[in-house]
Amino acid sequence: DAKTTQPNSMESNEEEPVHLPCNHSTISGTDYIHWYRQLPSQGPEYVIHGLTSNVNNRMASLAIAEDRKSSTLILHRATLRDAAVYYCILRDVGSGTYKYIFGTGTRLKVLA
Amino acid sequence: GAVVSQHPSRVICKSGTSVKIECRSLDFQATTMFWYRQFPKKSLMLMATSNEGSKATYEQGVEKDKFLINHASLTLSTLTVTSAHPEDSSFYICSARTSGARTQYFGPGTRLLVL
C-alpha cells in the first residue's frame, strides 16, 4: 500500500498562509492525492485532490511536486475555523476497492 | 451535494447487547461504502469495504462475526456491533463513493459507548 508521511502538528497565525506538507515517495503513476480535514468529533471533510497538476478550489490549493513524491496543501489565509487534523491520503487502487489508507495526519493549530 | 448521514449520532448501550448504526447517502447512489473506527487522538482505521448487493470485505484483524455489515441498497449500509463490550467503545465513521468517482464522502460519525 502506498503510504503518506506528514508532520504531527503545525501552528499558524490567523490570516496568514499555511503550507501543509506530505511525503508519498511510494506513489504509483495512477494514484490520486487526496486531502481531507477533520474537526473534533466530526467525520472527515473533503478538501481537494489532484493527480499531477496543481489544483485550486475555494478551500485550498494543492501543489504537487514534479516527481509526485510529495505534495503541499496551501491554505491561503488561515482562520480559526481551519484548526483541524489534515490528512493526506492515497487510494489503495491496487486492491480494486479504492479504499483510503489514512496516515497520522497533521494537527493544525491556528493562533488568534 | 454528496451528503452522507449516520444514525444515531451517539449511542450508549450495556455490555452484551447489539447496536446497529445506519449510514445513508442522501443525494447520490453509493455503490461502495466504507466503515472506519477511530479511537481518541488516533487516525481513522478502515474496518471493511462493502459493495451494494455483495458481502463486505473486512480488513485484517477485524472480526466479521462481531461487526456485521449489510449494504442492501444503493443508499443504505448498516454496521451492527454484536455482543458489544467496553473495548468496542469508539467513534464509528462511514464513507461512500459512487461508481467512477475518485473521492469518498464521509458521514458525521457515531459515538458508541458500551458500559
Interface residues (C-beta under 8 A of the other chain):
Chain A: Y32 H34 Y36 S41 Q42 G43 P44 E45 Y46 H49 Y87 R91 T97 Y98 K99 Y100 I101 F102 G103 T104 G105
Chain B: A2 V4 Q6 T32 F34 Y36 S43 L44 M45 L46 T49 T57 F91 I93 S95 R97 R102 T103 Q104 Y105 F106 G107 P108 G109 R111
